[in-house]
Amino acid sequence: MSRKIVSSRHFLSKIFLFIFVVAITQTFLTSCVGSSGATVAPAVVNLPLVRYDMGIKINGQTFDGIGAVPLENKTYTLHLKSKVDLDRFTLRSCQREIVIDSAWNVEEDVGWFIFKHKKEKKNEITLEYKPSWIERRHCPIVFEAYSCGWNGKKCTDEVKTSTGMIVFFSPGLNLKAVVSCNGLEQEYIGGSHCQVKEGLEQSINFGESKVVTSPDASCDFGVKDGKYFQFKVKKGICAYIFKSESGQLHELVTLGYEQAFSK
């Protein structure tokens, strides 16, 4: 099974659109609060629709494919475990990209991330990372590994891939929610995430905190207000910002994929 490398310019344009829309959404929150004093403003963009499958461990927390962690002014330690060898490895944000060959055998500061400790296993790397001003503007980090079919020293475009993503949410977000995702129920404070086959029904429960949805948004839940929502995950990535009557905020990021494996 293989798929071609996605054009960097095409991929980054989609990431930038995602960040731009969410940033506008957050700025717009105060102007779209209804009479109940609560709102949710979703944004959507379609990214490659194969399940994100890279194992991610960041400062002790583990994630499968995608994860959300609070943004803090500190250094993060990330351990990544790819499903394929890291013959070629890319780090992408909304404004920059780094491409590293044989990343498992690299031990250096590349000016954005620090590659730590060369690995014996070709599908694992450890990184140190401190968010810069770029990533402090609600900017996800996307990791993609390519297992190449080598033609001499050239990595061909027919490759197997493994992908992961980390979303940093603002530390000021502190609204609790219980998310049921792919059969697992978990409580989150401030930020949550859910990756599942598109079209499957999931839920988010805010307990006693009432929120309302934006009726004209692409990722609309289909109901205008409530404390508990059942919804079918949309294809691609949706980012929701919730604001309760008391002013507390919560962000939910969903990824609805079309297929579990690349073809």
Long-range contacts (C-beta under 8 A, 24 or more apart in sequence): 1-160, 1-261, 1-262, 1-263, 2-158, 2-159, 2-160, 2-161, 2-262, 2-263, 3-50, 3-159, 3-160, 3-161, 3-262, 3-263, 4-157, 4-158, 4-159, 5-146, 5-157, 5-159, 5-161, 6-48, 8-90, 8-92, 8-97, 11-47, 11-48, 11-92, 11-142, 12-92, 12-94, 12-97, 14-45, 14-46, 14-47, 15-47, 15-92, 15-93, 15-94, 15-140, 15-142, 16-94, 16-95, 17-45, 18-43, 18-45, 18-47, 18-94, 18-140, 18-237, 18-239, 19-94, 19-137, 19-138, 19-139, 19-140, 20-94, 21-45, 21-239, 22-138, 22-239, 22-241, 23-137, 23-138, 25-239, 25-241, 26-138, 26-241, 29-241, 29-243, 32-214, 33-243, 34-212, 34-225, 36-210, 36-212, 36-225, 36-245, 37-244, 37-245, 37-247, 38-209, 38-210, 38-211, 38-212, 38-225, 38-242, 38-243, 38-244, 38-245, 39-211, 39-212, 39-214, 39-242, 39-243, 40-211, 40-212, 40-213, 40-214, 40-221, 40-240, 40-241, 40-242, 40-243, 41-214, 41-217, 41-240, 41-241, 42-213, 42-214, 42-217, 42-218, 42-219, 42-220, 42-238, 42-239, 42-240, 42-241, 43-217, 43-218, 43-219, 43-238, 43-239, 44-217, 44-218, 44-219, 44-234, 44-236, 44-237, 44-238, 44-239, 45-236, 45-237, 46-235, 46-236, 46-237, 47-236, 47-237, 47-255, 48-163, 49-198, 49-235, 49-236, 49-256, 49-257, 49-258, 49-259, 50-161, 50-163, 50-257, 50-258, 50-259, 50-260, 50-261, 50-262, 51-195, 51-257, 51-259, 51-260, 51-261, 52-163, 52-164, 52-165, 52-195, 52-255, 52-257, 53-83, 53-162, 53-163, 53-164, 54-80, 54-81, 54-82, 54-83, 54-143, 54-145, 54-162, 54-163, 54-164, 55-80, 55-81, 55-82, 55-164, 56-80, 56-81, 56-143, 56-164, 56-166, 57-81, 58-166, 63-164, 63-166, 63-193, 64-195, 65-163, 65-164, 65-165, 65-195, 65-255, 66-164, 66-165, 66-166, 66-167, 66-193, 66-195, 66-253, 66-255, 67-165, 67-166, 67-167, 67-193, 68-166, 68-167, 68-168, 68-169, 68-188, 68-191, 68-192, 68-193, 68-251, 68-253, 69-166, 69-167, 69-168, 69-169, 69-191, 70-168, 70-169, 70-170, 70-171, 70-173, 70-190, 70-191, 71-131, 71-135, 71-136, 71-168, 71-169, 71-170, 71-171, 72-171, 73-131, 74-130, 75-128, 75-129, 75-130, 76-128, 76-129, 76-130, 76-131, 77-116, 77-126, 77-127, 77-128, 77-129, 78-126, 78-127, 78-128, 78-129, 78-166, 79-124, 79-125, 79-126, 79-127, 80-124, 80-125, 80-126, 80-127, 80-143, 80-164, 81-123, 81-124, 82-123, 82-124, 82-145, 82-162, 83-123, 83-145, 83-160, 83-162, 84-123, 84-145, 84-146, 84-147, 84-159, 84-160, 84-161, 84-162, 85-122, 85-123, 85-145, 85-147, 86-122, 86-123, 86-124, 86-125, 86-145, 86-147, 87-122, 87-145, 87-146, 87-147, 87-148, 87-150, 87-155, 87-159, 88-145, 88-146, 88-148, 88-155, 88-159, 89-125, 89-143, 89-144, 89-145, 89-146, 90-142, 90-143, 90-144, 90-146, 91-141, 91-142, 91-143, 92-141, 92-142, 92-143, 92-144, 93-134, 93-135, 93-139, 93-140, 93-141, 93-142, 94-134, 94-137, 94-139, 94-140, 95-134, 95-139, 96-134, 101-155, 103-145, 123-162, 131-168, 135-168, 136-168, 138-168, 138-169, 138-170, 139-168, 140-165, 140-166, 140-167, 140-168, 141-165, 141-166, 141-168, 160-262, 161-262, 165-255, 167-191, 167-193, 167-251, 167-253, 169-251, 170-249, 172-249, 173-248, 173-249, 173-250, 173-251, 174-248, 174-249, 174-250, 175-206, 175-209, 175-242, 175-243, 175-244, 175-248, 175-249, 175-250, 176-206, 176-207, 176-209, 176-250, 177-204, 177-205, 177-206, 177-207, 177-242, 177-250, 177-252, 178-204, 178-205, 178-207, 179-203, 179-204, 179-205, 179-252, 180-204, 180-205, 188-250, 190-249, 190-250, 190-251, 191-250, 191-251, 191-252, 191-253, 192-250, 192-251, 192-252, 192-253, 193-252, 193-253, 193-254, 193-255, 194-233, 194-252, 194-253, 194-254, 194-255, 195-254, 195-255, 195-256, 195-257, 196-233, 196-254, 196-255, 196-256, 196-257, 197-233, 197-256, 197-257, 197-258, 197-260, 198-232, 198-233, 198-234, 198-235, 198-236, 198-256, 198-257, 198-258, 199-232, 199-233, 199-235, 199-256, 200-232, 200-233, 200-256, 201-230, 201-231, 201-232, 201-233, 202-230, 202-231, 202-232, 202-233, 202-254, 203-228, 203-229, 203-230, 203-231, 204-228, 204-229, 204-231, 204-252, 205-229, 206-242, 206-244, 206-250, 209-244, 209-245, 209-246, 209-248, 210-244, 210-245, 211-242, 211-243, 211-244, 219-254
